[in-house]
Amino acid sequence: VASHFLPVFKANAEHDLRELEVLLQSDAASAATLARACKLHRIHAIACLLMTADSAEFRRSLLASGRRLGAWLERRGEHGLALSRCTGWFDAVAADDWDGARTVARSLQRVEHDGAAEYEESYCYTPLLVSRLAADGAHDSERMAILARYRALEGDEPDWRLELVTALENADQTEYGHALEELMLAERDRFDELRAKDALPADELDTLGYVSIEGVALWRLGLRAGIALQSDYLFIPGSVLDAPPPHA
Protein backbone atom coordinates (compact mmCIF):
# COMPACT_ATOMS: atom_id res chain seq x y z
CA VAL A 1 0.00 0.00 0.00
CA ALA A 2 3.01 2.31 0.26
CA SER A 3 2.69 5.41 -1.87
CA HIS A 4 5.57 6.65 -4.03
CA PHE A 5 4.86 10.08 -2.56
CA LEU A 6 5.62 9.12 1.06
CA PRO A 7 9.01 10.90 1.02
CA VAL A 8 7.24 14.04 -0.18
CA PHE A 9 4.58 13.74 2.53
CA LYS A 10 7.29 13.27 5.16
CA ALA A 11 9.28 16.28 3.94
CA ASN A 12 6.15 18.43 3.70
CA ALA A 13 5.13 17.54 7.26
CA GLU A 14 8.59 18.47 8.53
CA HIS A 15 8.44 21.78 6.64
CA ASP A 16 4.95 22.64 7.87
CA LEU A 17 5.86 21.80 11.47
CA ARG A 18 8.84 24.16 11.27
CA GLU A 19 6.54 26.84 9.88
CA LEU A 20 4.09 26.35 12.76
CA GLU A 21 6.69 26.24 15.51
CA VAL A 22 6.91 29.97 16.22
CA LEU A 23 3.13 30.35 16.22
CA LEU A 24 2.68 27.39 18.54
CA GLN A 25 5.03 28.99 21.06
CA SER A 26 2.91 32.13 21.18
CA ASP A 27 -0.43 32.92 22.78
CA ALA A 28 -1.83 33.66 19.32
CA ALA A 29 -1.98 29.97 18.39
CA SER A 30 -5.48 28.53 18.25
CA ALA A 31 -6.64 25.06 19.24
CA ALA A 32 -7.04 24.40 15.51
CA THR A 33 -3.34 25.16 15.02
CA LEU A 34 -2.46 22.69 17.75
CA ALA A 35 -4.68 20.04 16.14
CA ARG A 36 -3.02 20.68 12.79
CA ALA A 37 0.43 20.21 14.31
CA CYS A 38 -0.58 16.93 15.95
CA LYS A 39 -1.98 15.68 12.65
CA LEU A 40 1.29 16.59 10.91
CA HIS A 41 3.21 14.58 13.51
CA ARG A 42 0.93 11.60 12.74
CA ILE A 43 1.43 11.94 9.00
CA HIS A 44 5.19 12.15 9.52
CA ALA A 45 5.19 9.15 11.86
CA ILE A 46 3.21 6.91 9.53
CA ALA A 47 5.12 8.02 6.41
CA CYS A 48 8.38 7.06 8.14
CA LEU A 49 6.96 3.69 9.17
CA LEU A 50 5.59 2.83 5.72
CA MET A 51 8.82 3.91 4.02
CA THR A 52 11.25 1.98 6.21
CA ALA A 53 9.25 -0.41 8.47
CA ASP A 54 11.36 1.08 11.29
CA SER A 55 9.24 1.97 14.30
CA ALA A 56 11.81 4.24 15.98
CA GLU A 57 11.02 7.41 14.03
CA PHE A 58 7.33 6.53 14.10
CA ARG A 59 7.33 6.55 17.87
CA ARG A 60 9.55 9.63 18.18
CA SER A 61 7.12 11.62 16.02
CA LEU A 62 4.16 10.51 18.10
CA LEU A 63 5.99 11.27 21.31
CA ALA A 64 6.62 14.79 19.99
CA SER A 65 2.91 15.19 19.29
CA GLY A 66 1.93 14.14 22.80
CA ARG A 67 4.53 16.37 24.39
CA ARG A 68 3.36 19.27 22.22
CA LEU A 69 -0.15 18.86 23.61
CA GLY A 70 1.31 18.65 27.12
CA ALA A 71 3.26 21.87 26.63
CA TRP A 72 0.14 23.60 25.32
CA LEU A 73 -1.88 22.53 28.37
CA GLU A 74 0.86 23.64 30.74
CA ARG A 75 1.10 27.06 29.09
CA ARG A 76 -2.51 27.71 28.08
CA GLY A 77 -4.69 25.37 30.14
CA GLU A 78 -7.72 23.46 28.90
CA HIS A 79 -9.81 26.44 27.80
CA GLY A 80 -10.95 26.28 24.19
CA LEU A 81 -10.11 22.61 23.65
CA ALA A 82 -12.65 20.07 22.43
CA LEU A 83 -11.78 16.85 24.23
CA SER A 84 -12.51 14.55 21.29
CA ARG A 85 -10.06 16.53 19.15
CA CYS A 86 -7.11 16.23 21.53
CA THR A 87 -5.50 13.50 19.46
CA GLY A 88 -2.08 14.18 20.95
CA TRP A 89 -3.07 12.12 23.98
CA PHE A 90 -3.61 9.05 21.83
CA ASP A 91 -0.28 9.81 20.15
CA ALA A 92 1.48 9.74 23.52
CA VAL A 93 -0.09 6.40 24.42
CA ALA A 94 0.71 4.95 21.00
CA ALA A 95 4.32 6.07 21.49
CA ASP A 96 4.43 4.21 24.82
CA ASP A 97 5.05 7.55 26.54
CA TRP A 98 3.09 6.82 29.70
CA ASP A 99 4.57 9.68 31.72
CA GLY A 100 3.56 12.19 29.07
CA ALA A 101 0.17 10.58 28.56
CA ARG A 102 -0.58 10.59 32.29
CA THR A 103 0.36 14.26 32.65
CA VAL A 104 -1.87 15.21 29.72
CA ALA A 105 -4.71 13.00 31.00
CA ARG A 106 -4.79 14.82 34.33
CA SER A 107 -5.46 18.07 32.49
CA LEU A 108 -7.86 16.63 29.93
CA GLN A 109 -10.17 15.14 32.55
CA ARG A 110 -11.08 18.72 33.50
CA VAL A 111 -12.28 19.58 29.97
CA GLU A 112 -16.03 20.04 29.74
CA HIS A 113 -18.20 19.01 26.80
CA ASP A 114 -18.32 21.67 24.07
CA GLY A 115 -21.61 21.09 22.28
CA ALA A 116 -20.69 23.52 19.52
CA ALA A 117 -17.50 21.63 18.64
CA GLU A 118 -18.16 17.93 19.22
CA TYR A 119 -20.89 15.32 19.44
CA GLU A 120 -21.69 14.23 22.98
CA GLU A 121 -20.86 10.59 22.24
CA SER A 122 -17.46 11.65 20.90
CA TYR A 123 -16.87 13.57 24.10
CA CYS A 124 -17.93 10.69 26.37
CA TYR A 125 -15.54 8.24 24.75
CA THR A 126 -12.32 10.10 25.55
CA PRO A 127 -12.75 10.73 29.31
CA LEU A 128 -13.55 7.06 29.82
CA LEU A 129 -9.99 6.39 28.65
CA VAL A 130 -8.06 9.37 30.01
CA SER A 131 -9.60 9.14 33.48
CA ARG A 132 -8.30 5.60 33.91
CA LEU A 133 -4.77 6.78 33.30
CA ALA A 134 -5.08 10.09 35.15
CA ALA A 135 -6.36 8.39 38.28
CA ASP A 136 -4.51 5.08 37.85
CA GLY A 137 -7.81 3.24 38.00
CA ALA A 138 -9.56 5.36 40.64
CA HIS A 139 -12.86 7.24 40.33
CA ASP A 140 -14.73 4.17 39.09
CA SER A 141 -18.10 5.70 39.98
CA GLU A 142 -17.42 8.76 37.81
CA ARG A 143 -16.53 6.57 34.86
CA MET A 144 -19.64 4.47 35.36
CA ALA A 145 -21.76 7.63 35.22
CA ILE A 146 -20.10 8.72 31.97
CA LEU A 147 -20.47 5.22 30.53
CA ALA A 148 -24.20 5.24 31.34
CA ARG A 149 -24.47 8.66 29.69
CA TYR A 150 -22.67 7.32 26.63
CA ARG A 151 -24.85 4.19 26.48
CA ALA A 152 -27.98 6.36 26.57
CA LEU A 153 -26.80 8.03 23.34
CA GLU A 154 -26.45 4.73 21.46
CA GLY A 155 -28.20 4.65 18.10
CA ASP A 156 -29.24 1.80 15.84
CA GLU A 157 -25.78 1.19 14.39
CA PRO A 158 -23.07 -0.49 16.51
CA ASP A 159 -20.73 1.96 18.21
CA TRP A 160 -17.52 0.00 18.56
CA ARG A 161 -15.87 2.71 20.66
CA LEU A 162 -18.70 2.34 23.16
CA GLU A 163 -18.23 -1.43 23.13
CA LEU A 164 -14.49 -0.98 23.62
CA VAL A 165 -14.78 1.20 26.71
CA THR A 166 -17.50 -1.07 28.10
CA ALA A 167 -15.27 -4.12 27.66
CA LEU A 168 -12.36 -2.21 29.21
CA GLU A 169 -14.43 -1.40 32.30
CA ASN A 170 -15.50 -5.04 32.55
CA ALA A 171 -11.98 -6.36 31.85
CA ASP A 172 -13.61 -8.53 29.19
CA GLN A 173 -10.76 -9.79 27.03
CA THR A 174 -12.93 -11.41 24.37
CA GLU A 175 -15.24 -8.42 23.88
CA TYR A 176 -12.38 -5.92 23.92
CA GLY A 177 -10.50 -7.78 21.22
CA HIS A 178 -13.67 -8.16 19.15
CA ALA A 179 -14.58 -4.48 19.48
CA LEU A 180 -11.04 -3.41 18.54
CA GLU A 181 -11.15 -5.62 15.46
CA GLU A 182 -14.55 -4.27 14.43
CA LEU A 183 -13.48 -0.67 14.99
CA MET A 184 -10.48 -1.15 12.71
CA LEU A 185 -12.73 -2.71 10.05
CA ALA A 186 -15.02 0.30 10.35
CA GLU A 187 -12.03 2.61 9.96
CA ARG A 188 -11.01 0.74 6.81
CA ASP A 189 -14.50 1.17 5.37
CA ARG A 190 -14.56 4.85 6.33
CA PHE A 191 -11.27 5.54 4.57
CA ASP A 192 -12.31 3.49 1.54
CA GLU A 193 -15.34 5.75 1.23
CA LEU A 194 -13.28 8.90 1.71
CA ARG A 195 -10.78 7.66 -0.86
CA ALA A 196 -13.53 6.92 -3.38
CA LYS A 197 -14.88 10.44 -2.94
CA ASP A 198 -11.40 12.00 -2.97
CA ALA A 199 -12.54 13.68 0.23
CA LEU A 200 -9.16 14.03 1.95
CA PRO A 201 -5.72 15.22 0.85
CA ALA A 202 -3.43 12.51 -0.48
CA ASP A 203 -1.01 12.83 2.44
CA GLU A 204 -3.81 11.90 4.86
CA LEU A 205 -5.31 9.12 2.74
CA ASP A 206 -1.92 7.47 2.17
CA THR A 207 -0.87 7.61 5.83
CA LEU A 208 -3.81 7.90 8.22
CA GLY A 209 -5.77 5.70 5.83
CA TYR A 210 -3.48 2.72 6.44
CA VAL A 211 -2.30 2.95 10.06
CA SER A 212 -4.56 3.82 12.99
CA ILE A 213 -2.78 5.66 15.79
CA GLU A 214 -5.95 5.36 17.85
CA GLY A 215 -5.86 1.62 17.25
CA VAL A 216 -2.25 1.35 18.44
CA ALA A 217 -3.16 3.38 21.53
CA LEU A 218 -6.19 1.21 22.27
CA TRP A 219 -4.04 -1.90 21.94
CA ARG A 220 -1.60 -0.49 24.50
CA LEU A 221 -4.37 0.61 26.86
CA GLY A 222 -5.91 -2.84 26.74
CA LEU A 223 -2.59 -4.49 27.44
CA ARG A 224 -1.96 -2.10 30.33
CA ALA A 225 -5.33 -3.12 31.79
CA GLY A 226 -4.29 -6.77 31.73
CA ILE A 227 -6.15 -7.71 28.57
CA ALA A 228 -4.21 -10.13 26.36
CA LEU A 229 -4.49 -9.15 22.70
CA GLN A 230 -3.27 -10.55 19.41
CA SER A 231 -0.67 -8.56 17.48
CA ASP A 232 -2.04 -8.67 13.94
CA TYR A 233 -5.07 -6.38 13.86
CA LEU A 234 -5.90 -4.50 10.70
CA PHE A 235 -4.41 -0.96 10.76
CA ILE A 236 -2.27 -1.83 13.83
CA PRO A 237 1.17 -2.92 12.58
CA GLY A 238 2.76 -5.52 14.82
CA SER A 239 6.15 -3.93 14.19
CA VAL A 240 5.27 -0.90 16.34
CA LEU A 241 4.03 -2.92 19.31
CA ASP A 242 7.27 -4.54 20.44
CA ALA A 243 9.89 -1.83 20.05
CA PRO A 244 11.28 -0.11 23.18
CA PRO A 245 9.83 3.29 24.11
CA PRO A 246 11.54 6.30 22.47
CA HIS A 247 13.58 8.77 24.47
CA ALA A 248 11.97 12.16 25.07
Solvent accessible surface area in square Angstrom, and as a share of the most:
residue,aa,sasa,rsa
1,V,130,0.75
2,A,63,0.49
3,S,23,0.15
4,H,176,0.79
5,F,128,0.53
6,L,2,0.01
7,P,70,0.44
8,V,76,0.43
9,F,18,0.08
10,K,54,0.23
11,A,54,0.42
12,N,77,0.39
13,A,2,0.01
14,E,56,0.25
15,H,91,0.40
16,D,44,0.23
17,L,20,0.10
18,R,157,0.57
19,E,119,0.53
20,L,32,0.16
21,E,61,0.27
22,V,122,0.70
23,L,68,0.34
24,L,4,0.02
25,Q,109,0.48
26,S,40,0.26
27,D,111,0.58
28,A,83,0.64
29,A,2,0.01
30,S,53,0.34
31,A,34,0.26
32,A,74,0.58
33,T,20,0.12
34,L,6,0.03
35,A,39,0.31
36,R,93,0.34
37,A,0,0.00
38,C,3,0.02
39,K,72,0.31
40,L,3,0.02
41,H,15,0.07
42,R,32,0.12
43,I,1,0.00
44,H,15,0.07
45,A,0,0.00
46,I,0,0.00
47,A,0,0.00
48,C,5,0.03
49,L,8,0.04
50,L,44,0.22
51,M,75,0.34
52,T,87,0.50
53,A,77,0.60
54,D,76,0.39
55,S,11,0.07
56,A,40,0.31
57,E,60,0.27
58,F,0,0.00
59,R,2,0.01
60,R,117,0.43
61,S,7,0.05
62,L,0,0.00
63,L,16,0.08
64,A,37,0.29
65,S,0,0.00
66,G,1,0.01
67,R,96,0.35
68,R,42,0.15
69,L,2,0.01
70,G,17,0.16
71,A,47,0.37
72,W,8,0.03
73,L,12,0.06
74,E,157,0.70
75,R,96,0.35
76,R,80,0.29
77,G,22,0.21
78,E,42,0.19
79,H,173,0.77
80,G,56,0.54
81,L,11,0.05
82,A,10,0.08
83,L,2,0.01
84,S,36,0.24
85,R,144,0.53
86,C,8,0.05
87,T,43,0.25
88,G,0,0.00
89,W,0,0.00
90,F,16,0.07
91,D,0,0.00
92,A,0,0.00
93,V,0,0.00
94,A,0,0.00
95,A,0,0.00
96,D,27,0.14
97,D,11,0.06
98,W,43,0.15
99,D,100,0.52
100,G,7,0.07
101,A,0,0.00
102,R,44,0.16
103,T,86,0.50
104,V,3,0.02
105,A,0,0.00
106,R,110,0.40
107,S,18,0.12
108,L,0,0.00
109,Q,78,0.35
110,R,142,0.52
111,V,8,0.05
112,E,135,0.61
113,H,58,0.26
114,D,56,0.29
115,G,60,0.58
116,A,105,0.81
117,A,26,0.20
118,E,17,0.07
119,Y,167,0.64
120,E,53,0.24
121,E,67,0.30
122,S,41,0.27
123,Y,20,0.08
124,C,0,0.00
125,Y,13,0.05
126,T,4,0.02
127,P,8,0.05
128,L,1,0.01
129,L,2,0.01
130,V,0,0.00
131,S,12,0.08
132,R,55,0.20
133,L,7,0.03
134,A,9,0.07
135,A,22,0.17
136,D,97,0.50
137,G,36,0.34
138,A,49,0.38
139,H,94,0.42
140,D,77,0.40
141,S,86,0.56
142,E,102,0.46
143,R,7,0.03
144,M,83,0.37
145,A,64,0.49
146,I,35,0.18
147,L,22,0.11
148,A,63,0.49
149,R,95,0.35
150,Y,5,0.02
151,R,87,0.32
152,A,88,0.68
153,L,66,0.33
154,E,74,0.33
155,G,55,0.52
156,D,153,0.79
157,E,136,0.61
158,P,84,0.53
159,D,38,0.20
160,W,58,0.20
161,R,73,0.27
162,L,0,0.00
163,E,50,0.23
164,L,1,0.00
165,V,2,0.01
166,T,26,0.15
167,A,3,0.02
168,L,6,0.03
169,E,36,0.16
170,N,103,0.53
171,A,70,0.54
172,D,51,0.27
173,Q,94,0.42
174,T,103,0.60
175,E,87,0.39
176,Y,1,0.00
177,G,13,0.12
178,H,78,0.35
179,A,1,0.01
180,L,0,0.00
181,E,82,0.37
182,E,45,0.20
183,L,5,0.03
184,M,1,0.00
185,L,56,0.28
186,A,43,0.33
187,E,18,0.08
188,R,95,0.35
189,D,73,0.38
190,R,116,0.42
191,F,11,0.05
192,D,69,0.36
193,E,96,0.43
194,L,38,0.19
195,R,76,0.28
196,A,91,0.70
197,K,135,0.57
198,D,115,0.59
199,A,55,0.43
200,L,49,0.25
201,P,76,0.48
202,A,56,0.44
203,D,31,0.16
204,E,15,0.07
205,L,11,0.06
206,D,29,0.15
207,T,0,0.00
208,L,27,0.13
209,G,2,0.02
210,Y,60,0.23
211,V,4,0.02
212,S,10,0.07
213,I,3,0.02
214,E,24,0.11
215,G,0,0.00
216,V,0,0.00
217,A,0,0.00
218,L,0,0.00
219,W,16,0.06
220,R,15,0.06
221,L,14,0.07
222,G,0,0.00
223,L,86,0.43
224,R,115,0.42
225,A,40,0.31
226,G,67,0.64
227,I,4,0.02
228,A,60,0.46
229,L,27,0.14
230,Q,94,0.42
231,S,61,0.39
232,D,109,0.56
233,Y,17,0.06
234,L,74,0.37
235,F,21,0.09
236,I,2,0.01
237,P,36,0.22
238,G,28,0.27
239,S,61,0.39
240,V,0,0.00
241,L,11,0.05
242,D,124,0.64
243,A,28,0.21
244,P,109,0.68
245,P,74,0.47
246,P,23,0.15
247,H,170,0.76
248,A,99,0.77
